[in-house]
Amino acid sequence: MTRTRSKAAAALIVEATLVQRNLDDLMTALAPMFTRIEPRLQAAKYVRAVLSELPRRNGWTIAEWIGDAVRTLPSAC
């Protein structure tokens, strides 16, 4: 790997660390709004999905991106 690529990779790692730290700070600030841990964790997943590079952000794509089970509708009889 060239020195330029090494610098670029290091810059990306630093940026990712800062983004994660800011997200952690946001979720810490929001924590008092949730009485249980499960909704707080779900909210963190949602925020990550909204900030991601998903080409379309809707309920289906966000659920798939965060790994939630996507329910399918029963077919018409």
All heavy atoms as a GROMACS GRO file, in nm:
protein
  599
    1MET      N    1   0.085  -0.117   0.000
    1MET     CA    2   0.000   0.000   0.000
    1MET      C    3   0.090   0.124   0.000
    1MET      O    4   0.188   0.130   0.071
    1MET     CB    5  -0.090  -0.001   0.125
    1MET     CG    6  -0.202   0.096   0.115
    1MET     SD    7  -0.307   0.109   0.263
    1MET     CE    8  -0.390  -0.046   0.268
    2THR      N    9   0.055   0.220  -0.078
    2THR     CA   10   0.136   0.341  -0.085
    2THR      C   11   0.111   0.429   0.037
    2THR      O   12   0.014   0.412   0.110
    2THR     CB   13   0.103   0.421  -0.213
    2THR    OG1   14  -0.031   0.467  -0.204
    2THR    CG2   15   0.123   0.337  -0.337
    3ARG      N   16   0.200   0.522   0.055
    3ARG     CA   17   0.188   0.613   0.169
    3ARG      C   18   0.060   0.695   0.159
    3ARG      O   19  -0.007   0.719   0.260
    3ARG     CB   20   0.309   0.704   0.175
    3ARG     CG   21   0.308   0.797   0.292
    3ARG     CD   22   0.440   0.862   0.306
    3ARG     NE   23   0.531   0.759   0.354
    3ARG     CZ   24   0.638   0.782   0.426
    3ARG    NH1   25   0.669   0.904   0.456
    3ARG    NH2   26   0.716   0.685   0.467
    4THR      N   27   0.022   0.738   0.038
    4THR     CA   28  -0.100   0.816   0.019
    4THR      C   29  -0.223   0.734   0.059
    4THR      O   30  -0.312   0.784   0.126
    4THR     CB   31  -0.112   0.862  -0.128
    4THR    OG1   32   0.004   0.935  -0.162
    4THR    CG2   33  -0.235   0.948  -0.148
    5ARG      N   34  -0.224   0.609   0.019
    5ARG     CA   35  -0.337   0.522   0.055
    5ARG      C   36  -0.340   0.498   0.206
    5ARG      O   37  -0.446   0.490   0.265
    5ARG     CB   38  -0.331   0.391  -0.020
    5ARG     CG   39  -0.369   0.404  -0.164
    5ARG     CD   40  -0.379   0.271  -0.230
    5ARG     NE   41  -0.412   0.285  -0.370
    5ARG     CZ   42  -0.426   0.185  -0.451
    5ARG    NH1   43  -0.406   0.061  -0.408
    5ARG    NH2   44  -0.456   0.204  -0.577
    6SER      N   45  -0.225   0.484   0.266
    6SER     CA   46  -0.219   0.464   0.411
    6SER      C   47  -0.275   0.586   0.483
    6SER      O   48  -0.348   0.572   0.581
    6SER     CB   49  -0.075   0.440   0.455
    6SER     OG   50  -0.026   0.321   0.404
    7LYS      N   51  -0.241   0.704   0.436
    7LYS     CA   52  -0.293   0.826   0.497
    7LYS      C   53  -0.444   0.835   0.478
    7LYS      O   54  -0.516   0.874   0.570
    7LYS     CB   55  -0.225   0.949   0.438
    7LYS     CG   56  -0.084   0.970   0.485
    7LYS     CD   57  -0.025   1.096   0.427
    7LYS     CE   58   0.117   1.117   0.473
    7LYS     NZ   59   0.176   1.239   0.419
    8ALA      N   60  -0.492   0.800   0.360
    8ALA     CA   61  -0.635   0.805   0.334
    8ALA      C   62  -0.709   0.704   0.421
    8ALA      O   63  -0.815   0.736   0.477
    8ALA     CB   64  -0.663   0.777   0.186
    9ALA      N   65  -0.652   0.585   0.436
    9ALA     CA   66  -0.714   0.483   0.522
    9ALA      C   67  -0.717   0.530   0.667
    9ALA      O   68  -0.817   0.513   0.737
    9ALA     CB   69  -0.639   0.351   0.509
   10ALA      N   70  -0.610   0.590   0.712
   10ALA     CA   71  -0.604   0.641   0.849
   10ALA      C   72  -0.707   0.752   0.870
   10ALA      O   73  -0.774   0.757   0.974
   10ALA     CB   74  -0.464   0.692   0.881
   11ALA      N   75  -0.722   0.838   0.772
   11ALA     CA   76  -0.821   0.946   0.781
   11ALA      C   77  -0.962   0.890   0.790
   11ALA      O   78  -1.046   0.941   0.867
   11ALA     CB   79  -0.808   1.040   0.662
   12LEU      N   80  -0.990   0.785   0.714
   12LEU     CA   81  -1.123   0.722   0.720
   12LEU      C   82  -1.148   0.658   0.855
   12LEU      O   83  -1.260   0.666   0.908
   12LEU     CB   84  -1.137   0.619   0.609
   12LEU     CG   85  -1.155   0.675   0.468
   12LEU    CD1   86  -1.154   0.562   0.366
   12LEU    CD2   87  -1.284   0.755   0.458
   13ILE      N   88  -1.047   0.597   0.912
   13ILE     CA   89  -1.062   0.536   1.044
   13ILE      C   90  -1.091   0.642   1.149
   13ILE      O   91  -1.179   0.626   1.234
   13ILE     CB   92  -0.937   0.453   1.079
   13ILE    CG1   93  -0.930   0.330   0.989
   13ILE    CG2   94  -0.936   0.413   1.226
   13ILE    CD1   95  -0.799   0.254   0.996
   14VAL      N   96  -1.018   0.753   1.142
   14VAL     CA   97  -1.040   0.863   1.236
   14VAL      C   98  -1.181   0.919   1.219
   14VAL      O   99  -1.252   0.942   1.318
   14VAL     CB  100  -0.934   0.974   1.217
   14VAL    CG1  101  -0.970   1.099   1.294
   14VAL    CG2  102  -0.796   0.923   1.258
   15GLU      N  103  -1.224   0.938   1.096
   15GLU     CA  104  -1.359   0.990   1.069
   15GLU      C  105  -1.466   0.896   1.122
   15GLU      O  106  -1.563   0.939   1.185
   15GLU     CB  107  -1.377   1.012   0.919
   15GLU     CG  108  -1.512   1.067   0.881
   15GLU     CD  109  -1.535   1.210   0.926
   15GLU    OE1  110  -1.437   1.282   0.950
   15GLU    OE2  111  -1.652   1.250   0.936
   16ALA      N  112  -1.449   0.767   1.099
   16ALA     CA  113  -1.546   0.668   1.148
   16ALA      C  114  -1.552   0.669   1.300
   16ALA      O  115  -1.661   0.657   1.359
   16ALA     CB  116  -1.510   0.529   1.097
   17THR      N  117  -1.438   0.685   1.364
   17THR     CA  118  -1.434   0.690   1.509
   17THR      C  119  -1.509   0.813   1.561
   17THR      O  120  -1.585   0.804   1.658
   17THR     CB  121  -1.288   0.692   1.559
   17THR    OG1  122  -1.222   0.576   1.510
   17THR    CG2  123  -1.281   0.695   1.710
   18LEU      N  124  -1.490   0.926   1.495
   18LEU     CA  125  -1.560   1.048   1.536
   18LEU      C  126  -1.711   1.036   1.515
   18LEU      O  127  -1.790   1.082   1.600
   18LEU     CB  128  -1.506   1.169   1.458
   18LEU     CG  129  -1.364   1.212   1.492
   18LEU    CD1  130  -1.318   1.322   1.398
   18LEU    CD2  131  -1.355   1.256   1.637
   19VAL      N  132  -1.751   0.978   1.404
   19VAL     CA  133  -1.894   0.958   1.378
   19VAL      C  134  -1.955   0.868   1.486
   19VAL      O  135  -2.061   0.898   1.541
   19VAL     CB  136  -1.917   0.899   1.238
   19VAL    CG1  137  -2.060   0.852   1.220
   19VAL    CG2  138  -1.882   1.002   1.132
   20GLN      N  139  -1.886   0.760   1.519
   20GLN     CA  140  -1.936   0.668   1.622
   20GLN      C  141  -1.944   0.739   1.757
   20GLN      O  142  -2.042   0.723   1.831
   20GLN     CB  143  -1.846   0.545   1.633
   20GLN     CG  144  -1.895   0.443   1.733
   20GLN     CD  145  -2.033   0.388   1.699
   20GLN    OE1  146  -2.058   0.351   1.585
   20GLN    NE2  147  -2.121   0.383   1.795
   21ARG      N  148  -1.846   0.818   1.789
   21ARG     CA  149  -1.845   0.891   1.916
   21ARG      C  150  -1.961   0.991   1.922
   21ARG      O  151  -2.029   1.003   2.024
   21ARG     CB  152  -1.711   0.964   1.933
   21ARG     CG  153  -1.685   1.006   2.077
   21ARG     CD  154  -1.545   1.060   2.093
   21ARG     NE  155  -1.447   0.956   2.070
   21ARG     CZ  156  -1.322   0.978   2.032
   21ARG    NH1  157  -1.280   1.101   2.010
   21ARG    NH2  158  -1.238   0.879   2.015
   22ASN      N  159  -1.986   1.061   1.811
   22ASN     CA  160  -2.098   1.156   1.806
   22ASN      C  161  -2.231   1.084   1.818
   22ASN      O  162  -2.323   1.133   1.885
   22ASN     CB  163  -2.093   1.239   1.678
   22ASN     CG  164  -1.982   1.341   1.679
   22ASN    OD1  165  -1.933   1.380   1.784
   22ASN    ND2  166  -1.940   1.383   1.561
   23LEU      N  167  -2.243   0.969   1.754
   23LEU     CA  168  -2.366   0.891   1.764
   23LEU      C  169  -2.385   0.842   1.908
   23LEU      O  170  -2.497   0.847   1.961
   23LEU     CB  171  -2.363   0.772   1.668
   23LEU     CG  172  -2.486   0.683   1.668
   23LEU    CD1  173  -2.610   0.762   1.632
   23LEU    CD2  174  -2.467   0.568   1.573
   24ASP      N  175  -2.278   0.798   1.971
   24ASP     CA  176  -2.287   0.756   2.111
   24ASP      C  177  -2.332   0.871   2.200
   24ASP      O  178  -2.414   0.854   2.291
   24ASP     CB  179  -2.154   0.700   2.160
   24ASP     CG  180  -2.117   0.569   2.094
   24ASP    OD1  181  -2.206   0.502   2.037
   24ASP    OD2  182  -1.997   0.532   2.100
   25ASP      N  183  -2.277   0.991   2.175
   25ASP     CA  184  -2.317   1.109   2.253
   25ASP      C  185  -2.465   1.141   2.233
   25ASP      O  186  -2.536   1.174   2.328
   25ASP     CB  187  -2.233   1.231   2.215
   25ASP     CG  188  -2.088   1.219   2.259
   25ASP    OD1  189  -2.058   1.131   2.344
   25ASP    OD2  190  -2.005   1.297   2.208
   26LEU      N  191  -2.512   1.131   2.108
   26LEU     CA  192  -2.654   1.156   2.079
   26LEU      C  193  -2.742   1.056   2.153
   26LEU      O  194  -2.841   1.095   2.217
   26LEU     CB  195  -2.680   1.147   1.929
   26LEU     CG  196  -2.827   1.153   1.886
   26LEU    CD1  197  -2.889   1.286   1.922
   26LEU    CD2  198  -2.840   1.122   1.739
   27MET      N  199  -2.707   0.929   2.146
   27MET     CA  200  -2.790   0.827   2.210
   27MET      C  201  -2.785   0.839   2.363
   27MET      O  202  -2.884   0.812   2.430
   27MET     CB  203  -2.750   0.688   2.164
   27MET     CG  204  -2.775   0.663   2.016
   27MET     SD  205  -2.936   0.719   1.953
   27MET     CE  206  -3.048   0.621   2.047
   28THR      N  207  -2.674   0.884   2.417
   28THR     CA  208  -2.665   0.908   2.561
   28THR      C  209  -2.758   1.022   2.600
   28THR      O  210  -2.826   1.016   2.703
   28THR     CB  211  -2.520   0.940   2.602
   28THR    OG1  212  -2.438   0.827   2.569
   28THR    CG2  213  -2.509   0.969   2.750
   29ALA      N  214  -2.763   1.125   2.518
   29ALA     CA  215  -2.852   1.238   2.545
   29ALA      C  216  -2.999   1.197   2.535
   29ALA      O  217  -3.083   1.249   2.609
   29ALA     CB  218  -2.823   1.353   2.448
   30LEU      N  219  -3.030   1.104   2.446
   30LEU     CA  220  -3.168   1.060   2.428
   30LEU      C  221  -3.209   0.952   2.526
   30LEU      O  222  -3.328   0.924   2.542
   30LEU     CB  223  -3.188   1.007   2.285
   30LEU     CG  224  -3.178   1.108   2.173
   30LEU    CD1  225  -3.190   1.039   2.038
   30LEU    CD2  226  -3.284   1.216   2.187
   31ALA      N  227  -3.114   0.889   2.593
   31ALA     CA  228  -3.142   0.776   2.682
   31ALA      C  229  -3.251   0.803   2.786
   31ALA      O  230  -3.335   0.716   2.809
   31ALA     CB  231  -3.013   0.730   2.751
   32PRO      N  232  -3.257   0.919   2.849
   32PRO     CA  233  -3.363   0.942   2.949
   32PRO      C  234  -3.505   0.936   2.892
   32PRO      O  235  -3.601   0.922   2.967
   32PRO     CB  236  -3.332   1.082   3.003
   32PRO     CG  237  -3.188   1.105   2.974
   32PRO     CD  238  -3.161   1.029   2.847
   33MET      N  239  -3.518   0.946   2.762
   33MET     CA  240  -3.651   0.940   2.700
   33MET      C  241  -3.705   0.798   2.691
   33MET      O  242  -3.821   0.779   2.660
   33MET     CB  243  -3.647   1.003   2.561
   33MET     CG  244  -3.609   1.147   2.562
   33MET     SD  245  -3.607   1.211   2.396
   33MET     CE  246  -3.588   1.385   2.432
   34PHE      N  247  -3.619   0.700   2.715
   34PHE     CA  248  -3.658   0.560   2.705
   34PHE      C  249  -3.648   0.495   2.843
   34PHE      O  250  -3.543   0.500   2.906
   34PHE     CB  251  -3.568   0.486   2.606
   34PHE     CG  252  -3.569   0.543   2.467
   34PHE    CD1  253  -3.471   0.632   2.425
   34PHE    CD2  254  -3.670   0.509   2.380
   34PHE    CE1  255  -3.472   0.685   2.298
   34PHE    CE2  256  -3.672   0.561   2.251
   34PHE     CZ  257  -3.574   0.649   2.210
   35THR      N  258  -3.755   0.434   2.886
   35THR     CA  259  -3.751   0.369   3.017
   35THR      C  260  -3.691   0.229   3.010
   35THR      O  261  -3.642   0.179   3.109
   35THR     CB  262  -3.892   0.361   3.078
   35THR    OG1  263  -3.978   0.293   2.987
   35THR    CG2  264  -3.946   0.499   3.106
   36ARG      N  265  -3.697   0.169   2.891
   36ARG     CA  266  -3.640   0.034   2.875
   36ARG      C  267  -3.528   0.039   2.773
   36ARG      O  268  -3.524   0.123   2.684
   36ARG     CB  269  -3.749  -0.063   2.828
   36ARG     CG  270  -3.855  -0.087   2.934
   36ARG     CD  271  -3.966  -0.183   2.891
   36ARG     NE  272  -3.925  -0.285   2.798
   36ARG     CZ  273  -3.990  -0.310   2.684
   36ARG    NH1  274  -4.096  -0.240   2.650
   36ARG    NH2  275  -3.949  -0.406   2.605
   37ILE      N  276  -3.437  -0.057   2.784
   37ILE     CA  277  -3.320  -0.061   2.697
   37ILE      C  278  -3.357  -0.100   2.553
   37ILE      O  279  -3.296  -0.052   2.458
   37ILE     CB  280  -3.211  -0.156   2.754
   37ILE    CG1  281  -3.082  -0.148   2.673
   37ILE    CG2  282  -3.259  -0.300   2.757
   37ILE    CD1  283  -3.006  -0.022   2.690
   38GLU      N  284  -3.457  -0.187   2.536
   38GLU     CA  285  -3.490  -0.237   2.402
   38GLU      C  286  -3.529  -0.124   2.306
   38GLU      O  287  -3.477  -0.118   2.194
   38GLU     CB  288  -3.600  -0.343   2.408
   38GLU     CG  289  -3.561  -0.470   2.482
   38GLU     CD  290  -3.588  -0.463   2.632
   38GLU    OE1  291  -3.626  -0.355   2.683
   38GLU    OE2  292  -3.571  -0.566   2.699
   39PRO      N  293  -3.623  -0.035   2.345
   39PRO     CA  294  -3.655   0.074   2.253
   39PRO      C  295  -3.536   0.167   2.226
   39PRO      O  296  -3.521   0.220   2.116
   39PRO     CB  297  -3.767   0.150   2.325
   39PRO     CG  298  -3.825   0.053   2.421
   39PRO     CD  299  -3.711  -0.036   2.461
   40ARG      N  300  -3.451   0.186   2.327
   40ARG     CA  301  -3.333   0.270   2.308
   40ARG      C  302  -3.238   0.208   2.206
   40ARG      O  303  -3.185   0.276   2.118
   40ARG     CB  304  -3.261   0.289   2.440
   40ARG     CG  305  -3.145   0.384   2.431
   40ARG     CD  306  -3.079   0.413   2.562
   40ARG     NE  307  -3.130   0.331   2.670
   40ARG     CZ  308  -3.073   0.322   2.787
   40ARG    NH1  309  -2.966   0.389   2.814
   40ARG    NH2  310  -3.123   0.245   2.881
   41LEU      N  311  -3.218   0.077   2.213
   41LEU     CA  312  -3.132   0.009   2.116
   41LEU      C  313  -3.192   0.014   1.976
   41LEU      O  314  -3.121   0.031   1.876
   41LEU     CB  315  -3.108  -0.135   2.158
   41LEU     CG  316  -3.027  -0.154   2.287
   41LEU    CD1  317  -3.023  -0.302   2.326
   41LEU    CD2  318  -2.888  -0.096   2.274
   42GLN      N  319  -3.325   0.001   1.968
   42GLN     CA  320  -3.392   0.008   1.839
   42GLN      C  321  -3.379   0.148   1.779
   42GLN      O  322  -3.358   0.164   1.659
   42GLN     CB  323  -3.541  -0.030   1.856
   42GLN     CG  324  -3.612  -0.061   1.727
   42GLN     CD  325  -3.560  -0.188   1.660
   42GLN    OE1  326  -3.496  -0.272   1.721
   42GLN    NE2  327  -3.590  -0.202   1.534
   43ALA      N  328  -3.390   0.249   1.864
   43ALA     CA  329  -3.375   0.388   1.817
   43ALA      C  330  -3.233   0.410   1.764
   43ALA      O  331  -3.215   0.477   1.661
   43ALA     CB  332  -3.406   0.485   1.930
   44ALA      N  333  -3.134   0.353   1.831
   44ALA     CA  334  -2.995   0.367   1.784
   44ALA      C  335  -2.978   0.301   1.647
   44ALA      O  336  -2.911   0.357   1.559
   44ALA     CB  337  -2.899   0.306   1.885
   45LYS      N  338  -3.039   0.186   1.629
   45LYS     CA  339  -3.033   0.120   1.497
   45LYS      C  340  -3.098   0.206   1.390
   45LYS      O  341  -3.047   0.219   1.279
   45LYS     CB  342  -3.105  -0.015   1.502
   45LYS     CG  343  -3.037  -0.121   1.581
   45LYS     CD  344  -3.121  -0.248   1.570
   45LYS     CE  345  -3.097  -0.348   1.676
   45LYS     NZ  346  -3.186  -0.464   1.662
   46TYR      N  347  -3.212   0.265   1.425
   46TYR     CA  348  -3.284   0.350   1.329
   46TYR      C  349  -3.200   0.471   1.290
   46TYR      O  350  -3.190   0.505   1.172
   46TYR     CB  351  -3.418   0.394   1.390
   46TYR     CG  352  -3.497   0.482   1.298
   46TYR    CD1  353  -3.572   0.428   1.194
   46TYR    CD2  354  -3.497   0.620   1.314
   46TYR    CE1  355  -3.644   0.509   1.107
   46TYR    CE2  356  -3.569   0.701   1.228
   46TYR     CZ  357  -3.642   0.646   1.125
   46TYR     OH  358  -3.711   0.726   1.040
   47VAL      N  359  -3.138   0.535   1.388
   47VAL     CA  360  -3.056   0.653   1.359
   47VAL      C  361  -2.939   0.613   1.269
   47VAL      O  362  -2.908   0.683   1.172
   47VAL     CB  363  -3.005   0.718   1.489
   47VAL    CG1  364  -2.900   0.823   1.461
   47VAL    CG2  365  -3.122   0.778   1.567
   48ARG      N  366  -2.876   0.500   1.296
   48ARG     CA  367  -2.766   0.453   1.210
   48ARG      C  368  -2.815   0.430   1.067
   48ARG      O  369  -2.746   0.463   0.972
   48ARG     CB  370  -2.706   0.325   1.265
   48ARG     CG  371  -2.612   0.348   1.379
   48ARG     CD  372  -2.538   0.219   1.417
   48ARG     NE  373  -2.456   0.242   1.535
   48ARG     CZ  374  -2.496   0.219   1.659
   48ARG    NH1  375  -2.616   0.170   1.682
   48ARG    NH2  376  -2.416   0.243   1.760
   49ALA      N  377  -2.934   0.373   1.054
   49ALA     CA  378  -2.988   0.347   0.920
   49ALA      C  379  -3.018   0.477   0.847
   49ALA      O  380  -2.989   0.490   0.727
   49ALA     CB  381  -3.114   0.262   0.930
   50VAL      N  382  -3.074   0.574   0.918
   50VAL     CA  383  -3.106   0.702   0.854
   50VAL      C  384  -2.978   0.773   0.810
   50VAL      O  385  -2.976   0.838   0.706
   50VAL     CB  386  -3.190   0.790   0.950
   50VAL    CG1  387  -3.203   0.931   0.899
   50VAL    CG2  388  -3.327   0.728   0.971
   51LEU      N  389  -2.872   0.759   0.887
   51LEU     CA  390  -2.745   0.822   0.852
   51LEU      C  391  -2.663   0.741   0.752
   51LEU      O  392  -2.561   0.788   0.704
   51LEU     CB  393  -2.661   0.844   0.979
   51LEU     CG  394  -2.719   0.941   1.080
   51LEU    CD1  395  -2.633   0.943   1.206
   51LEU    CD2  396  -2.732   1.080   1.022
   52SER      N  397  -2.708   0.621   0.719
   52SER     CA  398  -2.633   0.534   0.629
   52SER      C  399  -2.647   0.583   0.484
   52SER      O  400  -2.716   0.680   0.455
   52SER     CB  401  -2.685   0.391   0.639
   52SER     OG  402  -2.810   0.379   0.574
   53GLU      N  403  -2.584   0.509   0.397
   53GLU     CA  404  -2.589   0.543   0.255
   53GLU      C  405  -2.693   0.459   0.180
   53GLU      O  406  -2.675   0.430   0.062
   53GLU     CB  407  -2.450   0.526   0.194
   53GLU     CG  408  -2.349   0.623   0.250
   53GLU     CD  409  -2.214   0.613   0.184
   53GLU    OE1  410  -2.200   0.542   0.083
   53GLU    OE2  411  -2.121   0.676   0.236
   54LEU      N  412  -2.799   0.424   0.248
   54LEU     CA  413  -2.906   0.351   0.180
   54LEU      C  414  -2.959   0.437   0.066
   54LEU      O  415  -2.985   0.556   0.085
   54LEU     CB  416  -3.022   0.323   0.277
   54LEU     CG  417  -3.008   0.207   0.372
   54LEU    CD1  418  -3.122   0.208   0.473
   54LEU    CD2  419  -3.008   0.078   0.297
   55PRO      N  420  -2.978   0.378  -0.051
   55PRO     CA  421  -3.029   0.458  -0.163
   55PRO      C  422  -3.173   0.504  -0.141
   55PRO      O  423  -3.210   0.614  -0.182
   55PRO     CB  424  -3.018   0.365  -0.284
   55PRO     CG  425  -3.000   0.229  -0.229
   55PRO     CD  426  -2.946   0.242  -0.090
   56ARG      N  427  -3.252   0.422  -0.074
   56ARG     CA  428  -3.391   0.459  -0.040
   56ARG      C  429  -3.410   0.431   0.108
   56ARG      O  430  -3.380   0.323   0.155
   56ARG     CB  431  -3.490   0.376  -0.122
   56ARG     CG  432  -3.481   0.405  -0.272
   56ARG     CD  433  -3.587   0.333  -0.347
   56ARG     NE  434  -3.718   0.384  -0.305
   56ARG     CZ  435  -3.833   0.324  -0.334
   56ARG    NH1  436  -3.833   0.213  -0.401
   56ARG    NH2  437  -3.946   0.376  -0.294
   57ARG      N  438  -3.461   0.528   0.178
   57ARG     CA  439  -3.484   0.512   0.321
   57ARG      C  440  -3.634   0.509   0.346
   57ARG      O  441  -3.699   0.612   0.346
   57ARG     CB  442  -3.418   0.625   0.399
   57ARG     CG  443  -3.269   0.615   0.398
   57ARG     CD  444  -3.206   0.733   0.470
   57ARG     NE  445  -3.064   0.738   0.443
   57ARG     CZ  446  -3.008   0.803   0.342
   57ARG    NH1  447  -3.084   0.872   0.260
   57ARG    NH2  448  -2.879   0.802   0.326
   58ASN      N  449  -3.685   0.389   0.361
   58ASN     CA  450  -3.825   0.372   0.400
   58ASN      C  451  -3.830   0.258   0.501
   58ASN      O  452  -3.728   0.200   0.536
   58ASN     CB  453  -3.914   0.346   0.277
   58ASN     CG  454  -3.871   0.224   0.200
   58ASN    OD1  455  -3.840   0.120   0.256
   58ASN    ND2  456  -3.870   0.235   0.067
   59GLY      N  457  -3.947   0.230   0.551
   59GLY     CA  458  -3.961   0.129   0.655
   59GLY      C  459  -3.902  -0.006   0.617
   59GLY      O  460  -3.836  -0.072   0.698
   60TRP      N  461  -3.925  -0.048   0.493
   60TRP     CA  462  -3.876  -0.179   0.449
   60TRP      C  463  -3.725  -0.183   0.442
   60TRP      O  464  -3.660  -0.274   0.494
   60TRP     CB  465  -3.933  -0.215   0.312
   60TRP     CG  466  -4.079  -0.245   0.315
   60TRP    CD1  467  -4.180  -0.163   0.273
   60TRP    CD2  468  -4.142  -0.363   0.364
   60TRP    NE1  469  -4.300  -0.223   0.293
   60TRP    CE2  470  -4.280  -0.346   0.349
   60TRP    CE3  471  -4.095  -0.481   0.419
   60TRP    CZ2  472  -4.372  -0.444   0.386
   60TRP    CZ3  473  -4.186  -0.578   0.456
   60TRP    CH2  474  -4.323  -0.558   0.440
   61THR      N  475  -3.666  -0.083   0.375
   61THR     CA  476  -3.521  -0.085   0.357
   61THR      C  477  -3.448  -0.066   0.490
   61THR      O  478  -3.343  -0.127   0.512
   61THR     CB  479  -3.474   0.021   0.255
   61THR    OG1  480  -3.516   0.151   0.300
   61THR    CG2  481  -3.531  -0.007   0.118
   62ILE      N  482  -3.504   0.017   0.577
   62ILE     CA  483  -3.441   0.037   0.708
   62ILE      C  484  -3.448  -0.092   0.788
   62ILE      O  485  -3.350  -0.134   0.850
   62ILE     CB  486  -3.505   0.154   0.782
   62ILE    CG1  487  -3.461   0.286   0.716
   62ILE    CG2  488  -3.468   0.154   0.930
   62ILE    CD1  489  -3.530   0.409   0.770
   63ALA      N  490  -3.563  -0.158   0.787
   63ALA     CA  491  -3.577  -0.285   0.862
   63ALA      C  492  -3.478  -0.389   0.810
   63ALA      O  493  -3.415  -0.459   0.888
   63ALA     CB  494  -3.719  -0.337   0.850
   64GLU      N  495  -3.463  -0.398   0.680
   64GLU     CA  496  -3.367  -0.493   0.623
   64GLU      C  497  -3.225  -0.455   0.661
   64GLU      O  498  -3.144  -0.541   0.697
   64GLU     CB  499  -3.381  -0.499   0.471
   64GLU     CG  500  -3.509  -0.566   0.425
   64GLU     CD  501  -3.528  -0.558   0.275
   64GLU    OE1  502  -3.459  -0.480   0.208
   64GLU    OE2  503  -3.613  -0.632   0.225
   65TRP      N  504  -3.192  -0.327   0.654
   65TRP     CA  505  -3.057  -0.280   0.681
   65TRP      C  506  -3.016  -0.307   0.825
   65TRP      O  507  -2.902  -0.347   0.850
   65TRP     CB  508  -3.046  -0.131   0.650
   65TRP     CG  509  -2.906  -0.080   0.647
   65TRP    CD1  510  -2.821  -0.081   0.542
   65TRP    CD2  511  -2.834  -0.020   0.756
   65TRP    NE1  512  -2.700  -0.024   0.578
   65TRP    CE2  513  -2.706   0.014   0.710
   65TRP    CE3  514  -2.866   0.007   0.888
   65TRP    CZ2  515  -2.611   0.073   0.789
   65TRP    CZ3  516  -2.771   0.067   0.968
   65TRP    CH2  517  -2.644   0.100   0.919
   66ILE      N  518  -3.109  -0.287   0.920
   66ILE     CA  519  -3.073  -0.308   1.061
   66ILE      C  520  -3.088  -0.453   1.103
   66ILE      O  521  -3.052  -0.489   1.215
   66ILE     CB  522  -3.152  -0.215   1.155
   66ILE    CG1  523  -3.301  -0.242   1.152
   66ILE    CG2  524  -3.122  -0.071   1.126
   66ILE    CD1  525  -3.381  -0.157   1.250
   67GLY      N  526  -3.142  -0.535   1.014
   67GLY     CA  527  -3.149  -0.678   1.043
   67GLY      C  528  -3.277  -0.723   1.110
   67GLY      O  529  -3.285  -0.834   1.161
   68ASP      N  530  -3.379  -0.637   1.110
   68ASP     CA  531  -3.507  -0.678   1.166
   68ASP      C  532  -3.579  -0.770   1.069
   68ASP      O  533  -3.561  -0.759   0.947
   68ASP     CB  534  -3.597  -0.556   1.193
   68ASP     CG  535  -3.556  -0.482   1.318
   68ASP    OD1  536  -3.469  -0.532   1.391
   68ASP    OD2  537  -3.610  -0.374   1.343
   69ALA      N  538  -3.658  -0.858   1.123
   69ALA     CA  539  -3.738  -0.947   1.038
   69ALA      C  540  -3.841  -0.864   0.964
   69ALA      O  541  -3.911  -0.782   1.024
   69ALA     CB  542  -3.806  -1.053   1.123
   70VAL      N  543  -3.848  -0.884   0.835
   70VAL     CA  544  -3.947  -0.814   0.754
   70VAL      C  545  -4.061  -0.910   0.730
   70VAL      O  546  -4.042  -1.018   0.674
   70VAL     CB  547  -3.886  -0.766   0.620
   70VAL    CG1  548  -3.991  -0.699   0.535
   70VAL    CG2  549  -3.770  -0.673   0.646
   71ARG      N  550  -4.178  -0.874   0.775
   71ARG     CA  551  -4.294  -0.960   0.758
   71ARG      C  552  -4.354  -0.941   0.621
   71ARG      O  553  -4.364  -0.829   0.572
   71ARG     CB  554  -4.399  -0.928   0.864
   71ARG     CG  555  -4.349  -0.956   1.003
   71ARG     CD  556  -4.458  -0.934   1.105
   71ARG     NE  557  -4.402  -0.955   1.237
   71ARG     CZ  558  -4.411  -0.870   1.335
   71ARG    NH1  559  -4.477  -0.758   1.320
   71ARG    NH2  560  -4.358  -0.896   1.451
   72THR      N  561  -4.394  -1.050   0.562
   72THR     CA  562  -4.458  -1.041   0.432
   72THR      C  563  -4.608  -1.054   0.453
   72THR      O  564  -4.655  -1.123   0.545
   72THR     CB  565  -4.410  -1.152   0.338
   72THR    OG1  566  -4.433  -1.278   0.399
   72THR    CG2  567  -4.261  -1.136   0.309
   73LEU      N  568  -4.682  -0.988   0.369
   73LEU     CA  569  -4.827  -0.994   0.377
   73LEU      C  570  -4.875  -1.127   0.317
   73LEU      O  571  -4.818  -1.175   0.219
   73LEU     CB  572  -4.890  -0.878   0.300
   73LEU     CG  573  -4.856  -0.739   0.355
   73LEU    CD1  574  -4.912  -0.632   0.262
   73LEU    CD2  575  -4.913  -0.721   0.494
   74PRO      N  576  -4.979  -1.186   0.375
   74PRO     CA  577  -5.032  -1.309   0.316
   74PRO      C  578  -5.089  -1.280   0.178
   74PRO      O  579  -5.144  -1.174   0.153
   74PRO     CB  580  -5.140  -1.353   0.413
   74PRO     CG  581  -5.170  -1.235   0.497
   74PRO     CD  582  -5.051  -1.144   0.493
   75SER      N  583  -5.072  -1.375   0.089
   75SER     CA  584  -5.126  -1.355  -0.046
   75SER      C  585  -5.277  -1.365  -0.045
   75SER      O  586  -5.336  -1.433   0.040
   75SER     CB  587  -5.066  -1.457  -0.142
   75SER     OG  588  -5.099  -1.587  -0.097
   76ALA      N  589  -5.338  -1.294  -0.138
   76ALA     CA  590  -5.485  -1.297  -0.145
   76ALA      C  591  -5.531  -1.436  -0.191
   76ALA      O  592  -5.469  -1.500  -0.275
   76ALA     CB  593  -5.531  -1.192  -0.245
   77CYS      N  594  -5.640  -1.481  -0.135
   77CYS     CA  595  -5.692  -1.612  -0.169
   77CYS      C  596  -5.785  -1.605  -0.288
   77CYS      O  597  -5.851  -1.516  -0.315
   77CYS     CB  598  -5.768  -1.674  -0.053
   77CYS     SG  599  -5.659  -1.709   0.085
   0.00000   0.00000   0.00000
